[in-house]
Amino acid sequence: MKPRQAVRVVLLDSNRQVAIINVQKFGYYKIPGGGIEAGETLIMTAKREVKEETGYKCKIITELGHSETSIPGWSMLDISDGFLAQAIGKKQAPKLEEYEQARKFTLEWFSSLELAAKYINTHKISAPSHP
């Protein structure tokens, strides 16, 4: 099974709202995050992915943990490290990759972590996304 290392970020704004990415094309929600690029630390990746997907710079508050999940359909082992972060500064335009644009990534803010988690858990992936 091929390993894929990534980060996931729970991003809060100044009102303690939670940033969630709506992947409109496939009808699911996810928190910001993605794969680690050569030479990056986990924190560098977390900050880059937040800026690319949300348009915000962020300050990492704390680590949330580490998980390893087997994804049999892709013959992949997803290795993820989670972070809690605070959005800082003014929002700029996200720098979405081509596949993210094609999947129609849009940023939405949820009033609580519980509500954000509910959306993520009840809106499952309906088609394969970019691993």
N, C-alpha and C positions, 0 to 999 in steps of 0.2 A: 504494500500500500504506500503510495507516494505522500510524504508529509508536506503540508503547506502551513507556514507560520504566518500569523496575522495578529493584528490588534483590533480591539473593539473599544469604543469610547462612549461612556454615558456623559453627554455634554449638557451642562446647565447654563441658563442665561441668568441675568441679574435678578430676575423674578422667580428663580428656582424652577422654571419650566424646563422640560426635557426635550432635546432635539432628536427627532426621528426622521429617517429617510423613507419616503414613500416611493417604492419601486412600482410606479403606476402600470407599466406594461404587463407585469405579472401579478399585480394585486397583493403585494406583501410589503411589510414594513421591517426596517432594520435600524440598528444604531450605527452611527458613523464608524468606519474602520476599513481595514484592508491589509494587503500584503506588505511585507517588509522588503525594502529595496536594498541592494548591495551597499554596505558601509553604514547603514542606519542602525541606531539603537531602537529599542522598543518605544521609548519616549519620543524620539525624533519621528518615528513612523506615526505614532498617535497624533502628534501635532500636525504633521503633513496631511494625513487623511482627513482630519477635522477641517482644515483650511480648504482642501480640495473639494470635499463633499458638502460643506455648509457655508463656506465663505468667511468663517470666523477664525481668528487666531484664538488660541486657548492656553490656559495655565493648567498643568496637571496638578490635581489635588492629592490623589492617592492611587495606589494600585488596588484593583478589585479582585484579582485572582488569575489563575491559569487553568485552562481546560484543554482536554484532548478528546476530539469527537471523530469517530469513524463515519465516513460518508461513502457507503458501499456503492451507490450509483455512479460515483465518480472515481471509485477505487482510490480514495484519498483519506488521509488522516489530517483533520483540521486542528492545528495547535494554535490556540488563541490566548492572548494576555489582555486582560481588561483594565481600564483606567476610568477614574472619575475626573472630569475636567470642568473648568469654568470658562465660558466664552468671554473674550476680552476685546475691547475696541469696537469699531463699527463693522457691520457686515460688508464684505466685498463680494464680488461675483464669484460663485464657485467655479473651480477649474475641473469640471467633470471629464473623465476619459471618454473616448468614443463609445465604448460599450455601455457606460453609465448614462450617457445622453440617449442612446438608443433605447434603453430600458426606462427612460423618463424619470430619473431620480429627481425628487422635489423634497425640499425641507419643510417639515411641519413641527410645530411646538406643542407639547402636551403639558397640561397643568400639573401633572404628578407622575412620579415614577410608576405608580400602580396602573394608571391609565395608559401610559406608554407601553408597559409590559403587556397589558391586556390586548392592545392593538397588535403588537408583535406576535403574541401567542394565538390570536384568533384570525389573523390574516396570513395564512401559510403560503409558501411558494407554490405557484400553480404551473410553473414551467422551469426548466433548468436555467440558472443564472450563471454568470461568469464565476468560475471557481477561484 
